[in-house]
Amino acid sequence: MARFLAQLPRRSFLLLMLFGSVLITLSSLSYFDFGARPFFMIEKMPLRFEALWLASLRIHVATAIVTFPLCLVLMTRWIQRRPALHRSLGRFTGYAVLALLVPSGVVLAFDAKGGAFVSVGFLLTGAIVAAALVLGIGAARRRDFVAHRRAMNHVVAQMSVAVTSRAMILGLDRLGFEPELAYVVSLWVPVLLSALVAELASGSVSLKRIGNEISPFTVLARDRAPVRSVPRAGR
């Protein structure tokens, strides 16, 4: 029972992300109607490189539809207990993300809704995914599975932003937030929070340590550190 409860947050996260991935897939099918421009594209017109942007959108969405569920599957114990299958799926997923998902996301980022600040957010999450994948692949080849797991936690966390960001947009819209502000908040909060959660899940950062670092009592304690008396000359 204790083991089940310990694994419940992880399993719940994977199931929620899988459910969110299915919803995003269903809502993105219109992007592959080659006889019409997607509404998502029309609202961004005019685009400087229209053909490149549309191709990048379709590549990005198609790759995400495949790789995000595979990332979730690779996080399960069932797959991790089968090294050969885990290795094959991991290589396919990792190289697809590096070769297709991240580059197409970079192209789309420069025309992101919300301006330069949102573009930077998209570029940041893409950079984290790419860097974590490179580090994770290298760690796996060295058989450093602790570092590999930490890197993959960051990959999955950042890819989950696609789900959590959309959920936040819907929630903030219900609360009456201004759309432009809601879009900025719904990108940056999941990106930064996902990076923190990935570190916590990897055990490299502790809540107690964070609390000590930001606590005003810690600062006061440092300021009031005892000062050794220095004897005067001749005394």
C-alpha positions in Angstrom: 0.0 0.0 0.0 2.8 2.4 0.9 4.5 1.7 -2.4 1.3 2.4 -4.3 0.9 5.7 -2.5 4.5 6.6 -3.2 4.1 6.1 -6.9 0.6 7.7 -7.1 1.8 11.2 -7.9 4.1 9.9 -10.7 1.3 7.8 -12.2 -1.2 10.5 -11.9 1.1 12.9 -13.7 1.7 10.5 -16.5 -2.0 9.8 -17.0 -3.0 13.5 -16.9 -0.3 14.3 -19.5 -1.4 11.4 -21.7 -5.0 12.6 -21.5 -3.9 16.2 -22.3 -1.8 14.9 -25.2 -4.8 13.2 -26.7 -6.9 16.3 -26.4 -4.2 18.4 -28.1 -3.9 15.8 -30.9 -7.7 16.0 -31.6 -7.7 19.8 -31.6 -4.7 19.8 -34.0 -6.0 17.6 -36.7 -7.2 20.6 -38.7 -3.5 21.6 -39.2 -3.2 18.7 -41.7 -6.0 19.8 -44.0 -3.7 20.6 -46.9 -6.6 22.2 -48.8 -7.0 25.1 -46.3 -5.0 27.3 -44.1 -5.3 26.6 -40.4 -7.1 29.3 -38.4 -4.1 29.5 -36.1 -2.1 30.6 -39.1 -4.7 33.0 -40.5 -4.7 35.0 -37.2 -0.9 35.5 -37.5 -1.0 36.8 -41.1 0.9 38.3 -42.7 3.9 36.0 -42.2 7.3 36.8 -43.7 8.0 33.2 -44.6 4.6 31.7 -44.9 5.5 28.4 -46.5 8.4 27.8 -44.0 6.1 28.7 -41.1 3.3 26.3 -42.2 5.7 23.5 -42.8 7.3 24.0 -39.4 3.9 24.0 -37.7 2.9 20.7 -39.3 6.3 19.1 -38.5 6.2 20.4 -35.0 2.7 19.2 -34.2 3.2 15.8 -36.0 6.4 15.2 -34.1 4.9 16.3 -30.7 1.9 14.0 -31.3 4.3 11.0 -31.5 7.1 11.9 -29.2 5.4 13.3 -26.2 3.3 10.1 -25.6 6.5 8.1 -26.2 8.3 10.2 -23.6 5.6 9.4 -21.1 5.8 5.7 -21.9 9.6 5.7 -21.5 9.0 7.1 -17.9 7.0 4.0 -16.9 8.5 1.2 -14.8 7.3 -1.4 -17.3 9.4 0.0 -20.1 12.4 0.7 -17.9 12.5 -2.9 -16.8 13.0 -3.9 -20.5 16.4 -2.3 -21.4 16.5 -3.2 -25.1 13.0 -1.8 -25.8 13.7 1.3 -23.6 16.9 1.9 -25.6 15.3 1.5 -29.0 12.3 3.8 -28.2 14.5 6.2 -26.4 16.9 6.6 -29.4 14.0 7.1 -31.8 12.3 9.6 -29.6 15.4 11.5 -28.7 16.6 11.9 -32.3 13.1 12.9 -33.5 12.9 15.6 -30.9 16.4 16.9 -31.7 16.0 16.8 -35.4 12.4 17.8 -35.9 10.6 19.1 -32.8 13.1 21.6 -31.5 14.2 23.1 -34.9 10.6 23.6 -36.0 9.7 25.1 -32.6 12.5 27.6 -33.0 11.0 28.7 -36.4 7.5 29.1 -34.8 8.8 30.9 -31.8 9.7 34.1 -33.7 6.1 34.6 -34.6 4.6 33.7 -31.3 1.6 35.5 -30.0 2.6 37.9 -27.3 5.7 39.4 -28.8 9.4 39.0 -28.0 9.0 38.1 -24.3 6.9 35.0 -25.3 9.3 34.2 -28.1 12.1 34.1 -25.5 10.0 31.7 -23.4 9.5 29.3 -26.3 13.2 29.5 -27.2 14.1 28.8 -23.5 11.9 25.7 -23.2 13.3 24.4 -26.5 16.9 25.0 -25.4 16.2 23.1 -22.1 14.8 20.2 -24.0 17.7 20.1 -26.5 20.4 20.5 -23.8 18.8 17.9 -21.5 18.5 15.4 -24.4 22.1 15.8 -25.4 23.2 15.4 -21.7 20.8 12.5 -21.2 22.0 10.6 -24.3 25.6 11.1 -23.3 24.8 9.9 -19.7 23.1 6.8 -21.1 26.1 5.9 -23.2 28.3 6.3 -20.1 25.8 4.1 -18.2 25.3 7.0 -15.7 21.7 6.3 -15.2 21.2 8.8 -12.4 22.3 11.7 -14.7 20.3 10.2 -17.5 17.1 10.1 -15.3 17.7 13.7 -14.2 18.0 14.9 -17.8 15.0 13.0 -19.0 12.9 14.4 -16.2 13.7 17.9 -17.6 12.8 16.8 -21.1 9.4 15.4 -20.0 8.8 18.4 -17.8 9.3 20.9 -20.6 7.3 18.9 -23.1 4.4 18.8 -20.6 4.3 22.6 -20.8 2.2 22.1 -24.0 -0.5 20.7 -21.7 -0.2 22.7 -18.6 0.1 26.0 -20.6 -3.2 25.3 -22.4 -4.9 24.4 -19.1 -3.7 27.7 -17.5 -4.9 29.7 -20.5 -8.4 28.2 -20.1 -8.4 28.8 -16.4 -7.2 32.4 -16.6 -9.7 33.1 -19.3 -12.5 31.8 -17.0 -11.2 34.1 -14.3 -11.4 37.1 -16.6 -7.7 37.8 -17.2 -6.7 40.0 -20.1 -5.8 37.6 -23.0 -2.4 38.9 -23.7 -1.3 38.8 -20.1 -2.9 35.4 -19.6 -0.9 34.1 -22.6 2.4 35.4 -21.2 1.7 34.0 -17.7 0.5 30.7 -19.0 3.8 30.2 -20.8 6.4 31.4 -18.3 4.9 29.9 -15.2 4.8 26.4 -16.5 8.3 26.7 -18.1 9.9 27.8 -14.9 7.8 25.7 -12.5 8.4 22.6 -14.7 12.2 23.1 -14.5 12.0 23.4 -10.7 9.8 20.3 -10.3 12.1 18.3 -12.5 15.0 19.2 -10.2 13.0 18.4 -7.1 12.0 15.0 -8.7 15.7 14.3 -9.4 16.6 15.0 -5.8 19.2 17.6 -6.6 17.2 20.4 -5.0 15.4 20.2 -1.7 12.6 22.4 -0.5 14.3 22.8 2.8 17.4 24.1 1.1 15.4 26.5 -1.0 13.6 27.8 2.1 16.9 28.3 3.9 18.3 30.3 1.0 15.3 32.6 0.6 14.4 32.9 4.3 14.9 36.4 5.8 15.9 34.7 9.1 18.9 33.2 7.3 20.0 36.7 6.1 19.6 38.1 9.6 21.6 35.2 11.0 24.4 35.9 8.6 24.4 39.6 9.3 24.5 39.0 13.1 27.3 36.5 12.9 29.6 36.8 16.0 32.6 39.0 15.4 35.9 38.0 17.0 37.4 40.7 19.1 40.9 41.8 18.1 43.3 42.7 20.9 44.7 46.2 20.7 48.4 46.7 20.4 50.1 47.1 23.7 47.3 45.4 25.7 
